[in-house]
Amino acid sequence: MNDKKAIRPRWGKLAMNVLICDDEPKVVEKATTILKQYCSDTDISATFHGFTDPSKVNPLSKFDIILLDIDMSKLNGIELARKLRANNSEAIIIFVTNFVQYAPEGYEVQAFRYLLKEDIPKKLIPYFSEAVQQILSHRQIVTISISGEKIDIPIKNILYFESNRRIIIMHLINDSRTQYSFYGNMTLLSHEMQNSGFLRIQKSYLVNMEYIKSFQYDKVYLENDIWLPSSEKNHKELKQQYLKWEGKNRWVLF
């Protein structure tokens, strides 16, 4: 076990690689100029990689944010997105294009936003800013102390917290361990984690909304085929909180 003040959310270092790929050189130049200035003004550390030939992009490269045209002559943007997504499940993909008919295909590669080129001056920075916040949420970590040893755990690896009297069990996903246990207070923990995408669905359970697959009246279904009981009394309020979070973090058309 560890001391009572176990959870301390904090951010990992944010240094991003941004891919901008469009077979129109003017679009690559314009987007790069706008975003470099934005990063300079907001102290965001980002390296920009501009390409006008999609076949030159190495699909094994790790880009944090990807801005892609769809209708390119040498390689369709959807095809390139598939290759990049296959090697980086956490990349944020924004399609920047003239053609709305391709929008439904964005679901396949989990596109974050779909931006018409005519809207670049108005919407590029807001969309980019939202992508940065998404990356931050993925890189946030918590520190726990067990037997005097400090352990850093990415928030993205936390599936849910469970309380049993004074003991908190942290259940993990995509991690070498399945759980950690420590002394703590669920009410205080819920307050600490509320801005990191966690929802207290019931007195004893605090879940990572990223992994909610189904939100029912008296239970919540999570990844890994896990069902947890949720408060029937507070169902409406809880569902509204979840839908509000989902609306800010799921794929948006235009």
N, C-alpha and C positions, 0 to 999 in steps of 0.2 A: 504494500500500500504506500501511499504518499501523503504529503502534507495537505491541509485543507485548501490552500490557495494553489490548486493544481493547474487550472486552466488560465492561460494568458494568450489570447489571440494576438497575432502579429503578422506583418506582411513579409513575404520573401522578397528578395531583390528583384526589381522590375527592370530588365534590360531586354528589349524586344527586337526581333527580326521581322521586318515587314516586306512582303512581296507585293509588287504592283506589276501586273502583266496585262498588256493591251497591245494589239498590233497597230494602234494609232500612237505614234511617238508623242504627239501633242497631249494626249490624255495622260500618258505616263508622266510626262514632265509637269503637267498642271497639278495632278494629284500629289506627286512627290513634293512640289513646292509648297502647296497648301499644308500638307501634313508635317513637313519639316518645320515650318514656321510655328505650327500649333505645338509641336513637341518642344520646341525651343521656349515658347512662351509659358508652357506648363511644366517644364523641367522633367519631361519624359525622355528617358534614354532609349533611342530607337535607331537601328541601322536599316536603311532602305535599299531594297534590291529591285531595280527596275528592268523589265524585259519587254521587248517588242516582238520577240520570237518565242512562243510558248514551248517549242520543242527544245529550247536551250535551258529550260528550267529543270534542275535536278530534283526529281520527285522524292529523293531521300533527304533533301534538305529540311531542316526543322524551322519552319516559319511560324511565328506566333499569330500574325494577322495576315490574311491573304486577300488582296483585291484583284479580282479576275474579270476580264471581259469574257463573254460566252461565245459570241460568234467571231472566232478568229480563223483565218484561212489555213494555217499550218496544223493547228490542233484545237479542237473544240474545247472551250473552257470547262464544260462539264466533265469531259474526259480527263483533263488535267486535274480538276478538283478531286476526282475519284482517286487518282494516283497519289496526290498529296494527302488526302484524307486517310488512305490505307496505311500510311506511315506516320501519321500524326493525328490521333483522334481528338486532340484538344485544340487544334488550330481553329481560329475564327475566320470563316470565309464570308466575304462580302462580294457579291456579284455586281459589277458596274457595267451596264450595257445599254444599248438603245432598244432592245427588243423585249417586250413584256411576255411574249408567248413562251419564253423559256422558263418563266418563273416557277411553275410547278416542279420542274426537275431539281430545283434547289433543295427540296425536301430530302431527296435521295442522299445528298452529300452533307446534309445538316447545315445548310447555309444559314448564316446569322442575319443577314439583311440583303435586300435586293434594291440597288440604287440605279435609277435612270441617269444617264450621262448629263442630261439637261439639268438635273437637280444637284450636280456636284457642288456648285458654289453654296447651295443652301443646306444640303444634308450630309455632305462628306464628313465634316468635322463632328457633328452630333453622332453619326453612326460609328465613327472611329473611336470617339470618347466612350461610347457604350461598349465597344469591343475591348477597350483597355480595362474598363471596370470588370468585364467578364474574366479577363486574364488575371486581374488582381484577386478575384474571388477564388480562382483555381490555385493561386500561389500562396494564399493565406495559410498559415500554419498555427497550430497550438502547441504549447509546451506543457508537458506534464512532468512531475517529479516522482520517481519511484525508487524507494530506498536510497534517496539522495542523488540519484542519477537523473539528469534532465534529458527528456526525450522529445524531439520535434516530430510532429505528425501533420502532414498536409490535410487541410480541411476536406479536400476532395476525397480523401481516403476514409472519412468518417461516415458510416452509414446511419447510425443513430446512437443516442445515449439512453441508458436505462438506469433507473434508480431503485435501490433496495435499501430502505432506511437511510443510513449515512453513506452507503457505498454507491458510487457511480460506475457503471460498466460502459466503456466506450467500445461499441461494435464497429469493426473495420471492414472495408471492402477494397479489393485490389491491393492488398498489403500482405507482407510475409506473415503477419500475425492476424488473428481473428478478433482479439479484444485486449483491452487493458482495464484494470480496476483500480480505483483510487477513492479516497474520502472526498466528499463534496456535498454541495447543496444544489438540488435541481433548480430551484427558483433563481438562485444567483447565476447558475450556469446558463439557464435559458436567457437571462438578461444579457449576459456576455456574448451569446452566440446569435442573438436575434438579427443582427445586421449582417450575418454571414450565411444567410439562407437556411436557418434552422427554425422549426416550428414545434412548439410543445403541444402535441396532439392529445395528451392525457397526462394526468399527474405524474406518472412514472416514465413517460417517453418523450424524448426530444429528437426529432428526425431531420435529416438533411433533405430538404425539398428537392434537391437535384435527383434523388433516387426514388421519388414517389412515382408509382406507375398507375395507381388508382386510388381515388379518395372517396370512400363510401360513408354512409351515415354513421356507422359504429366501428369502422375499422379502416386502416390504411394499408395498401399493398405496396411493398418496397421491392427493389431489386433483390436478387438471390431468393425469390419466392418466400418472402417474409411478410406475414400478416401481423399487424400490431393493433391493439384496441385503441379507439379514439373516443373522445368525449361526445356523447350524444347530445348533452345539454348545450355544448358550445359548438355544435357542428356547423351551423350557418356562419358564425364568425370565423372559425378555422378555415372553412372552405373559401371564404372571401379572401382571407390572408394568402392562402395558397394560390388562388387564381390571380391575385394582384402580383405576386412574385412571378408566377408563370408568364404573365403578360409582359413582364419586363425582361425575361430571360429566354424566351422561346423565339423561334423564327418569325420574322415580321416581313410582310410584303409591302414594299414602299414605305 
